[in-house]
């Protein structure tokens, strides 16, 4: 089974409950669509777990991108690497767990992931004038992590693969902590096929007290834990 989740934000315990609920194992695959870190109490512990599991793919969100910029500014400003690590550890509530491997893993995160059937980005993908997705290779990292337009219900790319994204809690659109699935025109509302969907909004508002939700891509079923 393939799963997608976003915006876990350091809520390690809630994420572990989600893994238990879906019975995540070696034959499964998980895509984490940005914002593993910040806001919650256990960002480093969560990152260390995710980076240690070979069938988990993480991409950068705006919070990882902000960390990257801070990390690189520190490295440019000094050759005292003990000082850099001390400053980076102060960035997180559980920063005592941070080591160079985790810092470098965050710094090296890609900004999107793509499979035969879907694309994962954190915030969005710009649309070309014809309404199709802009070529991913031409999208800036800032657009991938900060886009605020893609979440709007009327922004529906024409053609292309289904896009999984997060960044903005769905509650700000619907008042509910839920995963939003946007069907292609004419598709069966009961469809369990990812190719019948144009985009899926995954941010269920964990730092705001919401559920943590993921979607099982194989049957497009949302799954939640509180």
C-alpha positions in Angstrom: 0.0 0.0 0.0 1.2 3.5 -0.8 0.3 6.4 1.6 0.7 10.1 1.6 0.8 12.4 4.6 1.8 16.1 5.2 2.4 18.6 8.0 3.2 16.3 10.9 5.1 19.2 12.5 7.0 17.3 15.2 4.0 15.4 16.6 5.9 12.1 16.9 3.4 10.3 19.1 0.5 11.1 16.8 2.5 9.9 13.8 3.4 6.6 15.5 -0.3 6.1 16.2 -1.0 6.6 12.5 1.6 4.1 11.6 0.1 1.6 14.0 -3.4 2.2 12.6 -2.4 1.6 9.0 -0.1 -1.3 10.0 2.8 0.2 8.0 5.3 -2.4 7.1 8.2 -3.1 4.7 6.0 -3.8 1.8 4.3 -0.4 2.0 5.6 3.0 0.9 5.0 6.4 2.6 5.4 9.9 1.1 5.7 12.7 3.6 4.8 15.9 1.8 6.8 18.5 3.8 6.8 20.2 7.2 8.0 17.3 9.3 9.6 19.9 11.7 8.6 22.8 13.9 5.6 23.7 16.0 5.4 20.3 17.8 7.6 19.0 20.6 9.6 16.3 18.9 10.8 17.5 15.5 14.2 15.9 15.6 13.0 12.6 17.0 10.4 12.5 14.2 13.0 13.4 11.5 15.4 10.8 12.7 12.7 8.1 12.5 11.6 9.1 9.0 15.1 9.4 7.6 16.0 5.9 9.0 13.1 4.1 7.2 14.1 3.1 3.6 10.5 3.0 2.3 9.7 6.5 3.4 10.2 9.4 1.0 10.3 12.9 2.5 10.2 16.2 0.6 10.9 19.8 1.8 8.1 22.0 3.1 8.5 25.7 4.0 9.7 24.8 7.5 12.5 22.6 6.2 13.3 25.3 3.6 13.6 27.9 6.4 15.8 25.6 8.3 18.0 25.1 5.2 18.4 28.8 4.9 19.4 29.2 8.5 21.8 26.3 8.4 23.5 27.6 5.3 23.8 31.2 6.7 25.5 29.8 9.9 27.9 27.8 7.8 28.8 30.7 5.7 29.4 32.9 8.7 31.9 30.8 10.7 34.3 28.0 10.6 33.5 27.0 14.2 31.3 24.0 13.5 30.7 23.3 17.1 29.1 26.7 17.3 26.9 25.9 14.3 25.7 22.7 15.8 24.9 24.4 19.1 22.9 27.0 17.3 21.0 24.4 15.3 20.2 22.4 18.4 18.7 25.5 19.9 16.3 25.6 16.9 14.2 22.7 18.2 12.6 21.8 21.6 14.3 18.4 21.4 17.5 19.8 19.8 19.7 17.7 22.0 18.9 14.8 19.6 20.2 16.7 16.6 23.4 15.6 14.9 25.1 16.4 11.7 23.5 13.6 9.8 20.0 14.8 10.6 20.9 18.4 9.8 22.4 17.3 6.4 19.4 15.1 5.6 17.0 18.1 6.1 19.3 20.3 4.0 19.3 17.7 1.2 15.6 17.1 0.9 14.1 17.3 -2.6 11.3 19.8 -3.3 9.0 17.3 -5.1 8.5 13.6 -5.7 7.0 12.0 -8.7 5.7 8.5 -9.5 3.9 7.1 -12.6 0.5 8.2 -11.2 1.0 11.2 -8.9 3.2 14.1 -7.8 4.0 15.2 -4.3 4.7 18.9 -3.5 4.4 20.8 -0.3 2.3 23.8 -1.2 1.6 23.8 -4.9 2.6 23.9 -8.5 2.0 27.0 -10.7 -0.3 26.6 -13.7 0.7 27.5 -17.2 -1.7 29.8 -19.2 -3.4 26.7 -20.7 -4.3 25.5 -17.2 -1.8 22.7 -17.2 0.8 22.1 -14.5 4.0 24.1 -15.0 6.9 21.7 -15.8 8.3 20.7 -12.4 11.9 21.3 -13.5 11.1 24.9 -14.1 9.4 25.6 -10.7 11.4 27.4 -8.1 11.8 26.0 -4.6 10.0 29.0 -3.2 7.0 28.2 -5.4 7.0 24.6 -4.2 7.0 25.5 -0.5 5.2 28.8 -0.2 2.4 28.7 -2.9 -0.9 29.9 -1.5 -3.0 29.8 -4.6 -2.9 26.1 -5.4 -5.1 25.2 -2.4 -8.1 27.2 -3.7 -11.0 25.0 -4.8 -11.3 26.7 -8.2 -7.6 26.0 -9.0 -8.0 22.7 -10.9 -5.1 21.7 -13.2 -6.1 20.4 -16.6 -4.8 17.0 -17.3 -1.6 15.8 -15.8 -1.0 13.6 -12.7 -2.8 13.9 -9.4 -1.0 16.4 -7.1 -0.8 15.6 -3.3 0.0 18.7 -1.3 -0.4 20.3 2.2 0.9 23.6 3.6 -2.4 25.2 4.6 -4.8 23.4 7.1 -8.0 22.4 5.3 -10.0 23.8 8.3 -9.3 27.3 6.8 -11.3 26.2 3.7 -14.0 24.0 5.1 -14.0 24.5 8.9 -13.2 20.8 9.3 -10.0 18.8 9.8 -10.2 16.5 6.8 -8.5 15.5 3.6 -10.0 17.1 0.5 -10.0 15.1 -2.8 -10.8 16.9 -6.0 -12.2 14.7 -8.8 -11.6 15.3 -12.5 -14.6 16.4 -14.5 -16.9 13.4 -15.2 -15.2 11.1 -12.8 -17.2 8.8 -10.6 -17.5 10.4 -7.1 -16.9 6.9 -5.6 -13.7 6.3 -7.6 -10.9 4.5 -5.8 -8.4 5.3 -8.6 -5.9 8.0 -8.1 -5.9 8.9 -11.8 -9.5 10.1 -11.4 -8.4 12.9 -9.0 -6.7 16.1 -10.0 -5.4 17.1 -6.5 -5.6 16.1 -2.9 -5.2 18.5 0.0 -3.6 16.7 3.0 -3.0 19.2 5.8 -5.4 18.2 8.6 -4.2 20.8 11.1 -2.2 18.8 13.6 -0.6 21.8 15.4 -4.0 23.4 15.7 -5.3 20.3 17.6 -6.7 18.5 14.5 -6.4 15.0 13.4 -3.4 13.6 11.6 -4.6 12.2 8.4 -3.1 10.2 5.5 -4.5 8.9 2.3 -4.1 5.3 1.1 -3.3 6.0 -2.5 -4.3 2.5 -3.7 -7.9 3.1 -2.9 -8.0 6.8 -2.2 -9.2 6.2 1.4 -8.5 8.8 4.1 -7.3 7.5 7.5 -7.2 9.7 10.6 -5.9 9.5 14.2 -6.3 12.0 17.0 
